[in-house]
């Protein structure tokens, strides 16, 4: 296989880079590059800028309003966005529920929901995990009972990212309790404004309101909001998770953060010398860089195969990508030492120009480190991913 970019690929990269340089608002770029918190308005603003260019749905076929790009072009675009410091296009609508609607939804669902996802008219969240059903997702207990033209939904979801902003939630619900647990699950699209839905914040260790509990109390959902067939939702759920795990690898962002790490390690000193010159610390950085290079080559190998949909190799990318992300944040905190200790939420929220620490690079790094503890858990814990690899790749 040839893992080198063609002349056409390089020309495409130049086109993307020029567009980002001309259209990425500097205030958004500085928030991302400096690890500041992003608001709902920040995400929507960048989404709409890309939507105007037709570059929001890089993985969608052109017939649905996507770019129709090749896997290599999508990889280049994501890498250039990470390099430039753009806000992420939130995955829940564009990269998670949309592929499920395209693959398993009916024509009316495609016609209604896909344009609203493209325009960011609907902000989506994910209703998968429950208090007793995380990695063992098939044990979920949220019920949906058929009542005429509606399902009546009762139960609870948790760790629901940014549900406080959401217009819609795609939800796994149990519609049959008399069969094997994987066979009694359905996939519903639920309007978050429906009576009976309560969103309760979960405040994380960094004091940010990023995730929530979502409660359903006799919530009426039209049967027309069912994706595919009743009791076939586990198939659709696994299809969605493959897309999620592939995106979690985030090689481009890791490459950008590696450069940031090298910069702060050159600024901070140990024994009167830049920390990056310390043999022990430098070896840690070098080892991590080698692992990141290996991950990037693995991603390119997966792209070159282009099977059309993620396979079990997505689990490999998820494990290694999240391990590298966590190691990057660990080395950042190690580099800044005591400068990372004070907690300055006003600076993180952009309410003050400079941090109380006196080091604006260091101030956000402890919250950043704490936040990234989650990456090896969400999208299916890394332990579960190893089981998938054992069974589906090694055949054990």
C-alpha positions in Angstrom: 0.0 0.0 0.0 1.1 3.6 -0.7 0.7 5.8 2.3 2.2 8.9 0.7 -0.1 11.8 -0.4 -0.6 12.3 -4.1 -0.1 15.6 -5.8 -3.9 16.0 -5.8 -3.9 15.4 -2.0 -1.3 18.0 -1.4 -3.2 20.5 -3.6 -6.3 19.7 -1.6 -4.4 20.3 1.7 -3.3 23.7 0.4 -6.9 24.6 -0.4 -8.1 23.7 3.0 -5.3 25.5 4.7 -5.9 28.7 2.8 -9.6 28.5 3.6 -9.0 28.1 7.3 -6.5 30.9 7.4 -9.1 33.2 5.8 -12.3 32.1 7.6 -11.4 30.9 11.1 -12.3 33.7 13.5 -9.2 34.6 15.6 -11.2 34.6 18.9 -12.3 31.0 18.4 -8.8 30.0 17.3 -7.3 31.5 20.5 -9.8 29.8 22.7 -9.0 26.4 21.2 -5.2 26.8 21.1 -5.1 28.1 24.7 -7.4 25.4 26.1 -10.2 27.8 27.0 -13.8 26.7 27.4 -16.1 27.0 24.4 -19.7 28.0 24.6 -22.7 26.7 22.7 -22.6 29.8 20.6 -18.9 29.1 19.7 -19.7 25.6 18.4 -22.7 26.8 16.5 -20.9 29.7 15.0 -18.1 27.6 13.6 -20.6 24.9 12.4 -22.4 27.6 10.4 -19.2 29.0 8.9 -18.3 25.5 7.5 -21.9 24.8 6.5 -21.8 27.9 4.3 -18.8 26.4 2.5 -20.4 23.0 2.4 -17.7 21.4 4.5 -19.6 20.3 7.6 -20.4 16.8 6.7 -17.1 15.5 5.4 -18.1 11.9 5.7 -21.5 12.2 4.0 -22.2 11.3 0.4 -22.9 14.3 -1.8 -26.5 13.1 -2.3 -27.3 14.0 1.3 -25.5 17.4 1.3 -22.1 16.0 2.2 -18.7 16.7 0.6 -18.4 13.3 -1.0 -14.7 13.5 -0.1 -12.4 10.5 -0.1 -11.2 9.1 3.2 -7.8 10.6 2.6 -9.3 14.0 1.9 -11.4 13.7 5.2 -8.2 12.9 7.1 -6.4 15.8 5.6 -9.2 18.2 6.4 -9.4 17.0 10.0 -5.7 17.3 10.4 -5.7 20.8 9.0 -8.6 21.9 11.3 -6.7 20.5 14.3 -3.5 22.3 13.2 -5.3 25.6 12.8 -7.2 25.3 16.1 -10.8 25.2 15.0 -13.6 24.2 17.4 -14.8 20.7 16.8 -17.9 19.9 14.8 -19.8 18.2 17.5 -20.1 14.5 16.5 -23.5 13.6 17.9 -25.5 14.9 14.9 -23.1 14.9 12.0 -21.0 11.8 12.7 -23.1 9.6 14.9 -26.9 9.7 14.4 -26.7 10.9 10.7 -24.9 7.8 9.5 -27.5 5.7 11.3 -30.4 7.6 9.7 -28.8 7.3 6.2 -28.2 3.6 6.6 -31.4 2.5 8.4 -33.9 5.4 8.4 -36.8 5.8 6.1 -37.0 8.5 3.4 -39.2 10.8 5.5 -36.6 10.7 8.3 -33.8 11.4 5.9 -35.6 14.3 4.3 -36.5 15.9 7.6 -33.5 15.3 9.9 -30.4 15.4 7.7 -30.9 19.0 6.4 -31.5 20.2 10.0 -28.3 18.5 11.1 -26.4 20.2 8.3 -27.7 23.6 9.2 -27.3 23.0 13.0 -31.0 23.8 13.4 -31.0 20.7 15.7 -28.4 20.1 18.3 -28.2 16.4 19.2 -27.1 14.5 22.2 -26.6 10.7 22.8 -28.9 8.6 25.0 -26.9 5.4 25.5 -25.3 5.1 29.0 -27.4 4.5 32.1 -26.4 4.3 35.8 -26.2 0.5 35.6 -25.4 0.2 31.9 -22.1 1.6 30.8 -19.7 -0.7 29.1 -22.4 -3.4 29.4 -24.7 -1.2 27.4 -27.0 -4.1 26.3 -28.2 -4.3 30.0 -30.0 -1.0 29.6 -33.4 -0.6 31.4 -35.0 2.5 29.9 -38.4 1.2 28.6 -40.5 2.1 25.6 -44.0 0.6 25.6 -46.2 0.9 22.5 -49.4 2.8 23.0 -51.2 3.3 19.7 -49.2 5.7 17.6 -46.7 6.4 20.3 -44.1 4.8 22.6 -44.3 5.7 26.3 -40.7 6.1 27.5 -39.6 5.7 31.1 -36.1 5.5 32.5 -32.8 7.4 32.9 -29.7 8.1 30.9 -26.5 9.5 32.3 -23.2 11.1 31.2 -25.2 12.7 28.4 -22.8 15.2 26.9 -24.2 18.8 26.4 -27.8 17.6 26.8 -28.5 21.0 28.4 -28.2 22.5 24.9 -29.8 19.7 22.9 -33.0 19.9 20.8 -33.0 16.1 20.1 -31.7 12.9 21.6 -31.1 9.6 19.9 -31.9 7.0 22.5 -31.6 3.3 23.0 -34.7 1.9 24.7 -35.9 -1.6 25.7 -39.0 -2.6 23.8 -39.0 -6.4 24.6 -38.0 -7.9 27.9 -38.7 -11.5 27.0 -35.8 -12.1 24.7 -32.0 -12.0 24.9 -31.0 -8.5 26.1 -29.4 -7.5 22.7 -32.5 -8.5 20.8 -35.0 -6.4 22.7 -33.6 -2.9 22.1 -34.9 -0.2 19.7 -33.5 3.1 18.5 -35.7 6.2 19.0 -35.3 9.9 18.1 -36.8 12.0 20.9 -37.5 15.7 21.0 -35.9 17.1 24.1 -38.8 19.6 24.6 -41.3 16.7 25.0 -43.1 16.9 28.4 -41.7 14.5 31.0 -38.0 15.0 30.1 -35.8 16.4 32.9 -32.1 17.3 32.4 -30.1 17.4 35.6 -26.4 18.7 35.4 -23.4 16.7 36.5 -20.7 19.1 37.5 -17.3 17.6 36.8 -14.0 17.8 38.7 -13.0 20.9 36.7 -16.3 22.5 37.6 -17.6 22.5 34.1 -21.2 21.6 33.1 -20.4 19.2 30.3 -22.5 16.1 31.1 -25.9 15.4 32.5 -28.5 13.0 33.8 -31.6 12.8 31.6 -34.9 11.4 33.1 -37.9 10.2 31.1 -41.2 10.1 32.9 -44.1 8.9 30.6 -42.6 10.6 27.6 -44.7 10.2 24.5 -42.7 9.6 21.4 -44.3 9.1 18.0 -43.8 5.7 16.5 -42.6 7.5 13.3 -39.5 8.4 15.3 -38.4 4.8 15.4 -35.3 4.1 13.3 -35.5 0.9 11.3 -37.3 -2.0 12.9 -38.5 -2.4 16.5 -36.0 -4.6 18.5 -33.2 -4.2 16.0 -31.7 -1.2 17.7 -28.6 -3.1 18.9 -27.4 -3.5 15.3 -27.8 0.2 14.7 -26.1 1.0 18.0 -23.0 -1.0 17.1 -22.9 0.7 13.7 -22.9 4.1 15.4 -20.2 3.2 17.9 -17.9 2.2 15.1 -18.1 5.8 13.8 -17.6 7.2 17.3 -14.5 5.1 18.1 -12.8 6.0 14.8 -13.2 9.7 15.4 -12.0 9.5 19.0 -8.4 8.7 17.8 -8.0 12.5 17.0 -4.5 12.2 15.5 -4.4 15.8 14.2 -5.3 17.3 17.6 -2.6 15.1 19.3 0.0 16.4 16.9 -1.0 19.9 17.7 -0.9 19.3 21.4 2.5 17.6 21.1 3.9 20.9 19.6 2.3 22.8 22.5 3.9 20.4 25.0 7.4 20.9 23.4 6.9 24.6 23.6 6.0 24.7 27.3 8.8 22.2 28.1 11.3 24.6 26.4 9.9 27.5 28.4 9.9 25.9 31.9 13.2 25.0 33.5 14.9 22.4 35.6 18.2 23.0 37.3 18.6 26.2 35.3 18.1 24.5 31.9 15.0 24.1 29.7 13.0 21.1 30.8 13.1 19.7 27.3 16.8 19.3 27.6 16.4 17.1 30.7 17.3 13.5 29.5 14.6 11.8 31.5 11.8 14.2 30.5 13.0 14.4 26.9 12.9 10.6 26.6 9.2 10.6 27.8 8.4 13.2 25.1 10.3 11.2 22.4 8.6 7.9 23.4 5.2 9.6 23.1 6.0 11.1 19.7 7.0 7.7 18.4 3.7 6.2 19.6 1.8 9.1 17.9 3.7 8.5 14.6 2.8 4.8 14.8 -0.9 5.7 15.4 -0.9 8.0 12.4 0.5 5.4 10.2 -2.1 2.9 11.4 -4.9 5.5 10.7 -3.5 5.9 7.2 -3.4 2.1 6.7 -7.1 2.0 7.7 -7.9 4.8 5.4 -6.1 3.2 2.5 -8.3 0.0 2.9 -11.5 2.1 2.7 -14.0 -0.6 3.5 -16.8 2.0 3.5 -17.6 1.5 7.2 -15.6 1.2 10.4 -14.6 -2.4 11.5 -13.0 -3.8 14.6 -9.9 -1.8 13.8 -11.8 1.2 15.2 -11.2 -0.3 18.6 -7.5 -0.3 18.0 -7.6 3.4 17.1 -9.8 4.3 20.1 -7.5 2.6 22.6 -4.2 4.0 21.3 -5.6 7.4 20.5 -7.0 7.9 24.0 -3.9 6.6 25.7 -1.8 9.1 23.8 -4.2 12.0 24.6 -4.0 11.2 28.3 -0.2 10.9 28.2 0.0 14.3 26.5 -2.0 16.0 29.3 0.1 14.2 32.0 3.3 15.5 30.5 1.9 19.0 30.2 1.0 19.1 33.9 4.5 17.6 34.7 6.1 20.4 32.7 4.4 23.3 34.4 4.6 21.9 37.9 3.2 24.2 40.6 2.0 26.7 37.9 -0.7 24.2 37.1 -2.1 24.1 40.7 -4.3 27.3 41.0 -7.8 26.9 39.6 -8.9 30.1 37.7 -12.4 29.5 36.2 -12.7 33.2 35.2 -9.7 32.8 33.0 -11.0 29.5 31.5 -14.4 31.2 30.7 -12.6 34.1 29.0 -13.8 36.6 31.6 -10.3 37.8 32.3 -7.4 38.5 29.9 -4.7 36.8 32.0 -4.6 34.1 34.6 -4.0 34.7 38.3 -1.1 32.2 38.0 1.0 34.6 35.8 1.4 31.8 33.2 -1.5 31.8 30.8 -0.2 28.5 29.1 -0.1 26.7 32.5 -3.4 27.9 34.0 -5.8 25.6 32.0 -3.7 22.5 32.1 -4.8 20.9 35.3 -8.5 21.1 34.3 -7.5 19.9 30.8 -5.7 16.9 32.4 -8.7 16.0 34.6 -11.2 16.3 31.7 -9.2 13.9 29.6 -9.4 11.1 32.2 -12.8 10.3 30.5 -11.5 9.5 27.1 -10.5 5.9 27.9 -14.0 5.3 29.3 -16.5 6.9 26.9 -17.3 5.3 23.5 -16.9 1.9 25.2 -14.2 1.6 27.8 -10.7 0.6 26.6 -11.1 -2.7 28.5 -14.2 -3.5 26.4 -12.3 -2.5 23.2 -9.6 -5.0 24.1 -12.3 -7.7 24.3 -13.5 -6.7 20.9 -10.0 -6.9 19.4 -9.5 -10.3 21.0 -12.7 -11.7 19.6 -13.0 -10.0 16.2 -9.4 -9.6 15.1 -7.5 -12.3 16.9 -10.3 -14.8 16.9 -9.8 -15.9 20.5 
